[in-house]
Amino acid sequence: MRILLLGSGGREHTFAWKIKQSPLCNKLYIAPGNAGTAKLGENISLDIMDNAAVHDFVVKNMVDMVVVGPEAPLVNGIWNYLRKMRSTSHVNVIGPSMQGARLEGSKSYAKKFMLEYGIPTAGYREYHAAKAQAAINFVRKKAVPPIVLKADGLAAGKGVVISPTKEEAEREILSMLDGKFGEASRKVLIEEFLSGIEFSVFVLTDGKSYQILPVAKDYKRVGKGDTGPNTGGMGAVSPPPFVDKKMMQKVEERIVKPTIRGLQGRGIHYQGFIFIGLISVENEPFVIEYNCRMGDPETEVVLPRLKNDLVEMFAAIQEGRLDEIKIEEDERAVATVVLTSGGYPGNYEKGKVISNLEKAQGSIVFHAGTKTNGDKILTNGGRVVAITSFGDTFQDALKISNKNAEVIGFEGKSWRKDIGFDL
């Protein structure tokens, strides 16, 4: 099978690592990939937001399967484009249609979806830029701090702000509606704050049947103790010890099944991943958000724990036999820590030489923001590498990852040393 993987981050390196293990994979292309994926397949210079260019590559290289890593190409309609073209209508595209991707592409759409199908989530109001004063009035009269503000559209995982005071919320609302996150925050949701502990559930579905993958918990804030601004993700563990069988039964009955029913009820074609961001409030699960793809850095702990052949699972989606698959999980714990560039998630420099990657012992190093320059590997993003380790407990796994975080070097290197602090 000839496979094209779209994306360039740690999630995509992990996908490439897992896909390459399958005997069903004869050829793997990664577009555009990174220094890590280059060792597993062929990196391709391709604009993954150009549907026509992706189509032409698929046809020219006789690609059988397209695995879409990030959300942007899905929101941009890559599934729809490849499906409507006669020359690629047979290709197995892992990712939802443009309509399905709206679950992530618009938080307003996702909220309405949840309300319609009785899926537990926080209460909210939404406001356009033209209604900025109405939003301010709502905060002053009715909102209870801390106040959750969300950009409606895609903001690279950084479009959520939790304001501790009404005054700060008012300033943030005006900034967001004025374009702090570009077009993504031209509409803002003011959401009820839910107090609890977060976790992530990943569902692979063909739109009718589904399989639940290993559960994870990630850490988004840049600073120790979950302080500072949101990032794309600073680390993750799997499984989170507080997510027991009883909790997962609640999640499946109250959230996963109604979500699948909702997709069918709205006639949405969905064959791919649903990432459900959840919060446990007094042992009751509520949905924080949907994503239409796997999370990052959660992928770096979920796929290592998945014993199944991932390509075989993808093939089962197209062949209508996903419900025949039995998920097999590694019983060990897995943890990852992310090394970031100095200044991230603000301004940071690229092009720093990375050293000692080969000296990381007992971990899998997944590249995120890296590139090659001759025989050197350089930083090429805010999140540079994710260091993933196995252990009998997540604490054991973290010890190994943190030890290797000390070993790997580049100028300005930073990472959170307290991943799992709240477990």
C-alpha positions in Angstrom: 0.0 0.0 0.0 1.3 3.5 -0.9 0.5 6.0 1.8 0.7 9.8 1.9 0.8 11.4 5.4 0.1 15.1 5.6 1.8 17.2 8.3 5.1 18.1 9.8 4.8 17.9 13.6 5.4 15.4 16.5 2.0 13.9 15.8 3.0 13.1 12.2 6.4 11.7 13.1 4.5 9.4 15.5 2.1 8.4 12.8 5.0 7.7 10.4 6.7 5.6 13.1 3.5 3.5 13.6 2.6 3.3 9.9 6.1 2.1 9.0 5.7 -0.9 11.4 2.8 -2.2 9.3 3.6 -4.9 6.6 0.7 -3.3 4.6 2.8 -0.2 4.0 5.0 -0.5 0.9 5.8 3.2 0.4 5.4 6.1 2.8 5.4 9.8 1.7 5.3 12.6 4.3 4.4 16.1 3.2 6.2 18.2 4.2 7.5 16.1 7.2 10.5 16.9 9.4 14.0 15.6 10.2 12.5 12.6 12.0 10.1 11.5 9.4 12.8 11.7 6.8 14.3 8.5 8.3 11.0 6.6 8.0 9.8 7.6 4.5 10.2 10.2 1.8 9.6 13.8 2.7 7.8 15.7 0.0 7.7 19.5 -0.6 4.0 19.9 -1.0 1.5 22.6 0.1 -1.0 20.5 2.1 -3.5 23.4 1.9 -3.5 23.2 -1.9 -6.1 20.5 -2.5 -5.3 20.4 -6.2 -1.6 19.9 -5.6 -2.3 17.1 -3.1 -4.7 15.5 -5.7 -2.1 15.7 -8.4 0.6 14.1 -6.2 -1.8 11.3 -5.2 -2.6 10.5 -8.9 1.0 10.8 -10.1 2.4 8.6 -7.4 -0.5 6.1 -7.3 -1.2 6.7 -3.6 -3.8 4.3 -2.1 -4.3 6.1 1.3 -4.0 9.7 2.6 -3.7 10.1 6.3 -4.4 13.7 7.4 -2.5 14.7 10.5 -3.4 18.4 11.2 -6.8 20.0 11.3 -6.3 22.8 8.7 -6.4 20.6 5.5 -9.6 18.9 6.9 -11.3 22.2 7.6 -10.1 23.2 4.1 -12.0 20.3 2.6 -9.3 17.9 1.4 -11.6 14.9 1.9 -14.3 16.4 -0.2 -11.9 17.4 -3.0 -10.3 14.0 -3.3 -13.6 12.2 -3.1 -15.3 14.3 -5.8 -12.5 13.9 -8.3 -12.9 10.7 -10.4 -9.2 10.0 -10.4 -9.0 9.9 -6.6 -12.5 8.9 -5.5 -11.2 5.4 -4.6 -8.5 6.7 -2.3 -8.9 5.9 1.4 -8.7 9.4 3.1 -8.3 9.2 6.9 -10.1 12.3 8.1 -13.6 13.7 8.0 -15.4 15.7 5.4 -15.4 19.5 5.6 -18.7 19.4 7.4 -17.4 16.9 10.0 -14.2 19.1 10.5 -16.5 21.9 11.6 -16.7 20.3 15.0 -13.2 21.7 15.4 -13.2 24.5 12.9 -16.1 26.3 14.7 -16.5 26.1 18.5 -20.0 27.7 18.0 -21.0 24.9 15.6 -19.6 22.3 18.1 -21.6 23.8 21.0 -24.9 23.8 19.0 -24.1 20.1 18.0 -23.6 19.1 21.7 -26.8 20.9 22.8 -28.8 19.3 20.1 -27.7 15.8 21.0 -27.7 16.2 24.8 -24.0 15.9 25.2 -22.8 17.4 28.5 -20.8 20.6 28.2 -20.4 24.1 29.8 -23.0 26.8 29.3 -21.9 29.6 26.9 -22.8 32.8 25.0 -21.3 33.9 21.7 -20.6 37.4 20.3 -19.4 38.8 17.0 -17.2 41.9 16.7 -20.2 44.0 16.0 -21.6 43.0 19.4 -18.5 43.8 21.5 -20.4 46.0 23.9 -23.1 43.4 24.5 -20.3 40.9 25.3 -18.8 43.4 27.8 -22.3 44.0 29.4 -22.8 40.3 29.8 -19.4 39.9 31.6 -20.2 42.8 33.9 -23.7 41.7 34.8 -23.8 37.9 34.7 -20.4 36.3 34.2 -18.7 34.7 37.3 -14.9 34.6 37.3 -12.8 32.9 36.3 -14.2 33.5 32.8 -13.4 31.3 29.9 -13.0 33.0 26.5 -12.6 31.0 23.3 -11.9 32.1 19.7 -14.5 30.4 17.5 -12.1 29.3 14.7 -8.8 27.6 14.5 -6.0 29.2 16.5 -3.3 26.5 16.6 -4.4 25.4 20.1 -3.8 28.9 21.6 -7.3 30.5 21.2 -8.5 29.8 24.8 -8.0 32.4 27.5 -9.0 32.0 31.2 -9.4 35.4 32.8 -9.3 35.6 36.6 -11.2 38.9 36.8 -14.0 40.6 34.9 -11.8 43.5 34.1 -9.2 41.3 32.5 -12.0 39.4 30.6 -13.3 42.7 29.2 -9.8 43.7 27.9 -9.3 40.2 26.4 -12.7 40.2 24.7 -11.9 43.5 23.0 -8.5 42.2 22.0 -9.8 38.9 20.6 -12.7 40.6 18.7 -10.2 43.0 17.3 -8.2 40.2 15.7 -5.8 38.9 18.4 -6.1 35.5 16.8 -6.9 36.7 13.3 -10.2 35.7 11.8 -10.4 32.9 14.3 -11.5 35.3 17.0 -13.9 37.5 15.0 -16.4 35.6 17.0 -15.8 34.8 20.7 -17.5 32.4 23.0 -17.8 33.3 26.7 -18.0 30.0 28.5 -18.9 28.8 32.0 -15.8 27.8 33.9 -15.8 24.1 34.9 -13.6 23.1 37.8 -12.0 19.6 37.6 -9.3 17.6 35.9 -9.0 17.3 32.1 -8.3 14.2 30.0 -8.5 13.2 26.3 -10.4 10.4 24.7 -9.7 9.4 21.1 -12.2 7.7 18.9 -11.5 6.2 15.4 -14.8 5.9 13.5 -16.2 5.2 10.0 -19.2 7.3 10.9 -21.2 4.4 12.1 -19.1 2.1 14.2 -16.1 3.2 16.3 -13.2 2.1 18.4 -11.9 3.9 21.5 -8.1 4.2 21.6 -5.9 4.5 24.8 -6.8 7.5 27.0 -4.4 10.3 27.7 -3.9 13.6 29.5 -1.9 16.5 28.1 -0.5 19.7 29.6 -1.1 22.9 27.6 0.2 25.7 29.8 3.8 26.7 29.3 4.7 27.1 33.0 5.2 24.9 36.0 2.0 24.1 37.8 -0.1 24.9 34.7 0.7 28.6 34.7 1.3 31.0 31.9 -0.2 31.0 28.4 -1.5 28.1 26.4 0.7 26.2 24.0 0.3 23.5 21.5 1.1 21.0 24.3 4.1 20.6 26.7 3.7 16.9 27.6 1.3 14.1 28.1 0.8 10.8 30.0 -1.3 7.7 29.2 -3.3 6.3 30.9 -4.2 9.0 33.4 -4.8 7.0 36.6 -8.0 8.8 37.6 -9.8 7.6 34.4 -11.2 4.2 35.5 -13.6 1.8 33.9 -16.6 3.5 35.4 -15.6 6.9 34.0 -15.1 5.4 30.6 -18.5 3.8 30.7 -20.0 7.3 31.3 -17.9 8.8 28.5 -19.0 6.1 26.0 -22.7 6.3 26.9 -23.1 10.0 27.4 -20.6 11.4 24.9 -19.2 8.9 22.3 -22.4 7.3 21.3 -24.5 10.5 21.1 -21.6 12.0 19.0 -21.8 9.2 16.5 -25.6 9.4 16.5 -25.3 13.2 15.8 -22.9 12.6 12.9 -25.4 10.2 11.4 -28.4 12.4 12.2 -26.8 15.3 10.4 -25.7 13.2 7.4 -22.0 14.0 8.1 -19.5 11.7 6.4 -16.8 11.0 9.0 -14.0 8.5 8.7 -11.2 9.3 10.9 -10.3 10.5 14.4 -12.5 12.3 16.9 -10.5 13.8 19.7 -12.8 14.6 22.6 -11.3 17.0 25.2 -13.0 16.2 28.5 -13.1 17.5 32.1 -14.1 15.4 35.1 -16.2 17.5 37.4 -16.9 15.6 40.6 -16.4 12.3 38.6 -18.9 13.4 35.9 -17.5 13.9 32.3 -18.2 17.1 30.4 -16.9 18.0 26.9 -14.6 21.0 26.6 -14.0 20.7 22.9 -13.9 18.4 19.8 -11.0 18.1 17.5 -11.3 16.4 14.1 -7.8 14.7 14.3 -5.4 13.2 16.9 -4.0 15.5 19.5 -0.4 16.6 19.8 1.5 15.6 22.1 -1.1 13.0 23.0 -0.4 11.0 19.9 3.1 10.5 21.2 1.7 8.5 24.1 -1.4 7.0 22.6 0.1 5.3 19.5 3.0 3.7 21.4 0.4 2.1 23.7 -1.7 0.8 20.8 -0.6 -2.7 19.8 -2.8 -2.9 16.8 -1.6 -2.5 13.2 -2.7 1.1 12.5 -2.8 0.7 8.7 -5.0 -2.4 9.0 -7.4 -0.3 11.2 -7.5 2.4 8.5 -8.1 -0.2 5.8 -11.0 -1.6 8.0 -12.6 1.8 7.9 -12.9 1.8 4.1 -13.9 -1.9 4.0 -16.7 -1.4 6.5 -15.3 -3.8 9.1 -14.0 -1.4 11.8 -16.4 -3.0 14.3 -14.5 -6.3 13.9 -11.3 -4.9 15.3 -10.3 -5.6 18.9 -8.2 -2.9 20.4 -5.1 -4.1 22.2 -3.3 -1.8 24.6 0.1 -2.0 26.1 -0.5 -2.2 29.9 2.5 -0.1 30.6 2.3 3.6 31.2 3.8 6.1 28.7 4.8 9.7 29.2 6.2 12.3 26.9 7.9 15.7 27.6 8.3 18.4 24.9 11.5 20.4 24.4 10.7 23.9 23.2 12.6 26.8 21.8 13.4 29.7 24.0 10.6 32.2 24.1 7.9 29.8 23.0 4.8 30.3 22.8 5.8 33.9 22.1 8.6 34.9 19.7 11.5 32.4 19.3 14.4 31.8 17.1 14.9 28.9 14.7 18.0 27.2 13.2 19.6 26.2 16.5 21.8 23.0 16.2 20.4 20.1 18.1 22.9 17.8 19.8 23.0 14.4 21.4 19.8 13.0 19.9 21.5 9.7 19.4 22.5 9.6 23.1 18.9 9.5 24.4 18.7 6.1 25.9 15.4 4.2 26.7 13.1 6.8 25.0 11.6 7.3 21.5 12.4 10.8 20.3 9.6 12.2 18.1 10.6 15.2 16.1 8.2 18.2 15.8 9.9 21.4 14.8 13.1 20.1 13.2 14.8 20.2 9.8 18.1 18.9 8.3 20.9 21.0 7.1 23.6 18.7 5.7 24.5 16.3 8.5 23.1 18.6 11.2 19.6 18.7 12.6 18.3 22.2 13.4 15.3 23.5 15.4 12.5 24.7 13.1 9.6 25.4 15.4 8.4 26.3 18.9 8.0 22.7 19.9 11.2 20.9 18.9 11.0 17.2 20.0 8.8 15.1 22.2 10.7 12.5 24.3 8.5 9.5 24.9 9.2 6.7 27.4 7.5 3.5 28.8 7.4 2.7 32.5 5.5 0.6 35.1 4.0 3.9 36.2 3.8 7.3 34.6 6.2 8.5 37.2 8.8 5.9 36.1 8.2 6.9 32.4 8.7 10.6 33.2 12.0 9.9 35.0 13.4 8.4 31.8 12.0 11.2 29.6 13.3 14.0 31.9 16.7 12.3 32.0 16.9 12.4 28.3 15.6 15.9 28.2 18.8 16.8 30.0 20.9 14.9 27.5 19.5 16.4 24.3 20.8 20.0 23.8 20.1 23.1 21.8 20.4 26.8 22.5 17.4 28.2 24.5 16.0 24.7 25.3 13.2 24.6 27.8 10.7 22.0 29.0 8.2 21.4 31.8 9.7 19.3 34.5 6.5 18.8 36.4 4.3 16.9 33.8 1.9 14.7 35.8 2.2 17.0 38.9 -1.6 16.9 39.5 -2.1 13.1 39.2 
